[in-house]
């Protein structure tokens, strides 16, 4: 999956882009870590009753222009559509809370 200027999480009607005010230290202060290729990744386990576990992944490229957002199983191999899970209200609330925080702290802009 290539980096794009805007990204949305499958099953959500919210679209995001990297804030022009975002800097590497802004990302690190908000839980992102550096990857070997120089990009920044945020991984957060989402407590759920899903049999394989769920992880929210937000990746920002090293130029702070491109973005990837996904939810995957614990091993990171299979994409999971949160909106199609049973009893997903808690997971949806957590994801929205995380993205609201990113918008408030000028990490992401909502389109």
C-alpha angles and dihedrals in degrees: 000000000000125000115263132191090240129029138178133195113249110260095018126100094217123105123197140189131186111273114245086226092059117112130179091260090050090057094046091048088055098052102274119136130203119256125213090257093054097257124125124240133190116197122182127174111226112212107232144141090248107131095231099038125244131250127189112217124191116178125188120191121240092255090058091233106095131061141191125190127184146145114225139173119271093271091051095235105106127052114227126204104220093196091065096053122104115248091009099151095102093049092047090050092051093049092049090048091052093049092045087055092050090051093047091051095047095247093118136016120218115226 
